């Protein structure tokens, strides 16, 4: 491309940055009124202010750096926002779409270049590989609509990796043939071998390094810098081994996916920085490459650009259409796949620049490619925006119907976090954030109860609530602080629960200060006896996002408690956000009801089940629960349906055998009106409402006494038989 000799109008770095920020701010505001995607506005703005427009700005090193960072950031976001559970379910469809959207453009593009553009075979194959690859330029649109977990987006992202890898292999082969005059299999094996070793290194090293760092350093800024450093390290190493840096960024996002929950403060920071600065910089930089004067000055360039744009767009649409017919998807799914996969940018630009430098492409192809990038990005943005809006509307309608169907069964959680110890406040708030359902708009409530009005007490309360507010704000969650003066802590919590209609209370497990002190502490024991709402008691030594498994101990008849559905849903939400496995150790009669809640609540997680019939087996779990696991014990208040006498020994077991494990004890809501429960494997509906009667309690106590006596007799007979055998 021709370089202009004139100097740009603005050269001062401060002014340059101001102009860029103004474009990022004003382009969406102006184009939203015209119903035009703001991505197009950023690219067009780059054309206008760039060196081939009004020469206001030059495409200097800042645009080179920020532009490269932007495309890497874009692919990294696509990796960390993928729902791994749904990705595994749709992996086959994604691979099929990737093969369709790679080979169809390769075949059609090669013949079109030979017969329409009169190019030789080698140049035609390389040009066809540019049609095959695509860049997720429109991904910020689907992220803005909040539909990144939709199966169609996951299929398209998987296909993107296939196309970029395929285009990379074609580029290496074509350049090798052009340079050496023949195909050398060594070059291909070297590339594939380097890719395999690279992937193994990333998969092995990154989880271990990340887990160690997150356990050791809890500072939000350090964690953000650490994650970004890992992304660019992966991109740098990928470039060294001959792989596109965008693939390195995407692979890093996939590996780091489970350590960055979608509702976490860290994810909020990552998305904010990328969407506010880096990605818009990249789009503006793409616009600066477009020289409209050169494009329109030559009929050959216009003909080449039209040919390339039509072939690339048509092939991507055909691939999406075939995928739709293959898997019986909707026309909306087809439009989304086509919209996301039609944009040509990073990989296409890299291929054409390399081809131009080695002499495979002439200037007409180079300028035609730039115009093709503009056309395909515009089509991609418009189609994706329309499809995303319709998909979001369908999701809202489905959600409203689901909520109507569930109305009367449960209400939105209103979570209260008791804050006192500054060291545990952030962890408790994060538990509340992860446990909430996605559509819950109720604020979190933070409560600090004090027994005096001294300056020191007021200062402690304000400090504790400030920490909680900061943690919630960093995750963009509404938070209400409550500084309460009351007779004692328990009374303050109970009164606040009644006044604010609280459904869940999250409290940290206290540290024993005296030998005679109980495991739960007198305050928690008083709280459990004075209120029937769900109480979650937590003690985590490591951050929740580094948890490997969640092991849940469920008592027999837990399904008959009022809050059964709620605690299953809360744990399901935590599991979904963290991306780990959850293992329910429950009675065979309880397991179907747990499955039923997970199915009805549409909580798609990796869940497993183990039979757990006797609380005497509880101690045997001590060797099976690892340091990176979270042990959750579902307990019960006295006189409740699921209470068992063995639960009296539970605090002692936890203190003795699980002193160094991450622990959560849940007392579900009890003695209230119970929602209907549906067993996933059995359509039987249970509707047990209030606390059991005294007669039932006496009968149950006698029954348990008889069972215990029977076990003692069996154990005695077994010992006597053993002695006789000896």
PEQUI-V918818 format. One line per field, one symbol per residue. ss: DSSP state (H for helix, E for strand, - for the rest). psi: psi as a letter, one per 40 degrees, with the letter a starting at -180 (. if undefined). A space follows every 50 residues. Layout:
ss->???
psi->???
This chain:
ss->------------HHHHHHHHHHHHHHHHHHHHH----HHHHHHHHHHHH- ----------HHHHHHHHHHHHHHHHHHHH---HHHHHH-HHHHHHHHHH HHHHHHHHHHHHHHH-----HHHHHHHHHHHH------HHHHHHH----- HHHHHHHHHHHHHHHHHHHHHHHHHHHHHH----HHHHHHHHHHHHHHHH HHHHHHHHHHHHHHHH---HHHHHHHHHHHHHHHHHHHHH----HHHHHH HHHHHHHHH-----HHHHHHHHHHHHHHHHHHHHHHHH---HHHHHH-HH HHHHHHHHHHHHHHHHHHHHHHHHHHH---HHHHHHHHHHHH---HHHHH HHHHHHHH----HHHHHHHHHHHHHHHHHHHHHHHHHHHHHHHHHHHHHH HHHHHH--------EEEE------HHHHHHHHHHH--------EEEEEEE ----HHHHHHHHHHHHHHHHHHHH----EEEEEEE---HHHHHHHHHHH- ---EEEEE-------------HHHHHHHHH---EEEEEE----HHH--EE EEE----HHH---HHHHHHHHHHHHHHH--EEEEEE-HHHHHHHHHHHHH -----EEEEEE---HHHHHHHHH-----EEEEEEE---------HHHHHH HHHHHHH----EEEEEE---------EE------EE-------HHHHHHH HHHHHHHHHHHHHHHHHHHHHHHHH-
psi->ihhidiiidhehdddddddddddddddddddddefhheddddddddddea eebefdiigadddddddddddddddddddeehhddddddedddddddddd edddddddddddddddefiiddddddddddddiiifdeddddddeffeei dddddddddddddddddddddddddddddeeihhdddddddddddddddd ddddddddddddddddhehdddddddddddddddddddddeeihdddddd dddddedeegideiddddddddddddcddddddddddeehgddddeehdd ddddddddddddddddddddddddddefiiddddddddddedhhccdddd dddddddeediadddddddddddddddddddddddddddddddddddddd dddddehediihhhhhhhhdhddeddddddddddeiideheiiihhhhhi eifiddddddddddddddddddddefhihhhhhhhididdddddddddde fhdhhhiihihheideiiddidddddddeeieihhhhihheiideehdih hhhhiiedeeidedddddddddddddddfaihhhhiiddddddddddddd efhhihhihihhdhededdeededhideihhhhhaiiieidehidedded ddddddefdeihihhhhihifahhiiihhdehehhhghcaiiiddddddd ddddddddddddddddddddddddd.
